[in-house]
Amino acid sequence: NVLWIAAAIVLGSCVNDKTYTQPVVQIIPKPNHTQINEGVFVFNENTQFVISSSSQEEIATLLTSQFKHAAGWDLNVSDKSHGKNVVELLIDESIEKEGYQLKIDSNHIEIFASSNAGFLYGIETLRQLLPESIESDNLKPDIDWIVPCLTIEDKPRFQYRGLMLDVSRHFFEIDYLKKTIDRLAMLKMNVLHLHLVDDQGWRIEIKKYPELTNVGAWRVDQEDKHWDGRRATLHGEKGTYGGYYTQEQLQGLVAYAETKNVEIIPEIEMPAHVSSAIASYPELACFNQKIGVPSGGVWPITDIYCAGKDDTFTFLENVLTEVMAIFPSKYIHVGGDEATKTNWAKCSHCKERMNAEGLKSVEELQSYFIKRMERFINANGKRLIGWDEILEGGIAPEATVMSWRGVKGGVEAAEQGHDVIMTPGTHCYFDHYQGPQNEEPLAWGGYTPVSKVYTFDPVVETMTEDEAKHVLGGQANLWSEQIKTESHSEYMIFPRLLALSETLWSPKSTRNWEDFSSRMETMFTRLDYLGINYSKSSYLVMH
Ligand code: TNX
């Protein structure tokens, strides 16, 4: 017996003395500075997470819950350290917001940050240092849960790192939005822009105007008998396709996003892309047109809000009051794109408005519209974002421009001292094809493979230093005319979002396609575990 016990002790120490090969560091987005040292830290069932404030508990749990699934361990999270074999979250006020430092030696892991965002990103980096099977929902018994000894210092290049989902053209469930938030956080991205209103559907409950979701959230299909080839003729009745979010659901989503350092920016389109609102309340249009909610990508649509009637503005102010109560973001996006103004030129209310305000063109009338909404938004302590059309006829004084028709609008806005978010169609439109058209699902058009996304730079070379400071960052836009399912949505987002995240986070000097594409390949294994349907066409541009 004594012999047997002695043998067991020897065996045990052999396990502890096991030599491990150092894992390769493959993180996306690439950290600013990585210094790799000799040795590894070995996680085991006694590894402890040590937090310095209770608000860090949720962040630590992101990783301990993965260990629960993949290793079957219940790792302890506590505010008292047992010394060795710990992952410690430590406040360091000198580190900038969203930045972090990660120090790994064979006994400890330390994450330093000044905010929960920094701790979250430190944990996300640690997650990517672990074997890919840490993402597994099932037990992986034969894995060495090790990470290399190293020091990482990291912070974002841009403060705004976004993704826009168009939930109007097709509706996506709240759970999918939550999953998307997790994926944004994994890539250290921090904005989810929700395109909640478009011609094809109004997707947010507004208590004062119930018809917006009784009628405006539902549309007839193009095959339907209520479809005349241009317009849905069904008016004031519920169509067959649609959906919307209740205010309660959206509040829950906002709270969820906050734990992942993701800001949700709501977009309430105006004055165009609003057939869904006019179908619900025809008096919002110049001629009280009775229309139905259209389906598909019918274009152009001339039914837009009347800029002459004061009631239009009262309606929009009431809508925004409810929207602002749900979303704590300092931004409200008011759209402003692609307004066909033929009705404005014919409408007596609009003509009266133009005379009264001394406006010489319908472009100036749109500028009046947006400026008036900006005054309301600013008076409520928020800031306005609009697509680059808001430059036409004179930009609203405090507006932030989202540049989509290339970077031109963004450059112009920065010259005028306005903040800019770059989302040029050439690099950031994820509704474009990403591989050979005959092998890819039907897309809106365009060709934007992952390799092209990787060349995106929100700062344009011709900009002065001051102008460049106005570039807050960039964003991918996923318009969903052709995207009916979650799995198709994932397919369009991945792997392109991996490339975008690096262009927005990592210093430009570290950019290297060969290096990135090899890290991306490793990341595919992680995406497989996460059940993400990413496009394999990227292999074609990689090799
Ligand atoms: C233009 S980009 C639009 C969207 C369409 C998209 C299709 C922008 C501000 N407006 O309404 O969905 O093209 O790529």
Residues whose N, C-alpha, C, O or C-beta is under 5 A from the ligand:
A	BS01	TNX	D337 W387 W404 W444 W479
